[in-house]
Amino acid sequence: MGTLQGELLPRRGRKPLPDDQVSAATRKMRMLRSLACGNKFEKLARALGASVIAGVDEVGRGALFGPVVAAAVILPPDTRIRGLRDSKQLLPEDRERLEAVVRTRAIALAIEEVDAETIDRVNIYQASRMAMTAAVLRLAPQPDHLLIDALRLDLPQAQTAIIYGDSLSISIAAASVVAKVYRDRRMCELDQEYPGYGLAAHKGYATPEHREALKNLGPCPLHRKSFAPVFQADLPWDEIPDEGLPAAEISGEEALPCPADSSA
């Protein structure tokens, strides 16, 4: 597998900078890379009586454009897929390769998306839960235990909410990779329909290039109008209230800038 570029890994022959000399994002990524992604939580669920376990995850929560996408994946017991982990920690070519492996190995998988209009109506947190719930309901067979990245769904199955689950559970990591590859492909398709924003490069996230395009072109129909950077780009600056809501209140979720090939 290739190496991630930038601050995450040092140049050959040089010691990495200590944690107190790097950004919070780099410290978090180092921590995530130190976690072991395996079958621990799957085995624990089976020890408690589960027989069909699904990992569930979503991507695109922090994007300014397009849908939030969720995937649910059921893997056979004791599956091992070398290199599989949280999609944000993988190079695009590795995600594509691992997504193909997951599709080959999976007993079942399902993908659902919730569009920007619904995100604006119900907020990004609820839209993410809607996408994950719909993905689970499409699985056949239906799971009797869900492993989910840090939240619970309004479903009858037993559930385990795991903080940093996509870095710890192979089932959640599989869902993360499947959802990320699907959404990235959708962004490349939508780049043809809505040229000028650079969607194929940044996948709808709040990069400087995307913000500049919003400033110059204004939002298109698939931008999330409730997210602050889009909301502000849609109005002249002198029309924005002095006491406007912060981004987290407008969107229901922080719309944080993300690297071109990373997700939420």
C-alpha positions, 0 to 999 in steps of 0.5 A, spaced: 500 500 500 502 506 498 504 512 503 500 518 505 503 524 503 504 530 507 505 531 515 502 524 516 508 520 515 515 523 515 520 523 510 525 517 509 530 518 514 527 524 518 524 523 525 517 525 526 515 531 529 513 530 536 505 531 537 506 538 541 509 541 534 504 538 529 496 540 528 491 537 532 488 534 525 495 531 525 495 528 532 488 525 531 490 522 524 496 519 528 492 516 533 487 513 528 493 510 525 495 507 531 489 503 532 488 496 530 482 494 525 480 487 526 474 482 529 474 484 536 467 487 536 464 482 531 467 476 536 464 480 542 457 480 539 457 473 537 459 471 544 453 475 546 448 471 541 449 474 535 449 470 528 448 476 523 452 482 524 452 488 520 457 494 520 454 501 518 457 507 516 456 514 513 461 519 509 460 526 506 457 529 513 462 535 512 461 536 505 458 542 502 455 539 496 451 533 494 448 527 498 450 524 505 451 516 503 451 510 508 453 503 507 451 497 511 455 491 510 455 483 512 461 480 512 462 472 514 465 470 521 472 471 522 473 475 515 480 478 514 482 483 509 489 486 509 489 493 509 482 495 510 481 500 515 477 507 515 476 510 508 479 517 510 486 513 512 487 510 505 489 512 498 484 513 493 487 507 489 487 503 495 480 504 497 478 502 490 482 495 491 479 494 498 472 496 496 472 491 490 475 485 495 469 487 500 464 486 495 467 479 493 467 477 500 460 480 503 454 476 504 450 482 503 451 490 502 447 496 501 448 503 500 443 509 501 444 516 500 440 522 502 440 528 498 442 536 499 434 538 500 433 533 505 439 535 509 437 542 509 430 540 511 432 535 517 439 537 518 445 533 517 445 529 523 438 526 522 440 525 514 446 521 516 441 517 521 436 516 515 441 514 510 444 509 515 437 506 517 435 505 510 441 502 508 440 497 514 433 496 512 435 494 505 440 488 507 438 481 506 438 477 510 437 482 515 442 483 521 441 481 528 446 486 531 449 492 528 456 495 529 455 503 528 460 508 528 459 512 534 451 512 534 445 508 535 439 508 530 432 507 531 432 500 529 430 493 533 436 490 532 441 490 538 447 495 537 454 497 539 456 504 538 463 504 537 467 511 538 472 511 532 469 504 530 471 505 522 478 504 525 477 498 530 471 494 527 473 491 520 465 491 518 464 498 520 471 499 516 468 495 510 462 500 510 466 506 510 470 504 504 464 502 500 460 508 502 466 513 500 468 509 493 460 510 491 460 517 493 467 519 490 464 516 484 458 520 484 461 526 485 465 525 479 459 524 475 456 530 478 462 534 476 460 533 469 453 536 470 455 542 474 462 544 472 466 549 475 466 547 482 472 542 482 467 536 484 471 531 482 477 533 485 475 535 492 468 531 492 464 537 495 468 538 501 470 545 503 477 546 500 479 553 498 478 552 491 471 550 492 470 556 497 472 560 491 468 557 486 462 558 491 464 566 491 465 566 483 459 562 481 454 562 487 451 555 489 448 550 485 441 546 486 445 541 489 449 545 494 447 544 502 444 551 503 443 550 510 451 550 511 454 556 513 459 557 507 454 556 502 449 560 505 454 566 506 455 565 498 448 565 496 447 572 499 451 579 499 455 580 505 451 586 507 445 582 507 447 577 512 445 579 519 450 581 524 448 576 529 447 570 524 448 563 527 454 559 527 456 554 522 454 548 527 447 551 528 445 553 521 447 546 519 446 541 525 453 539 524 460 543 523 462 544 516 469 543 516 474 543 511 477 536 509 482 534 504 481 532 497 480 525 498 478 524 505 470 524 508 466 525 514 
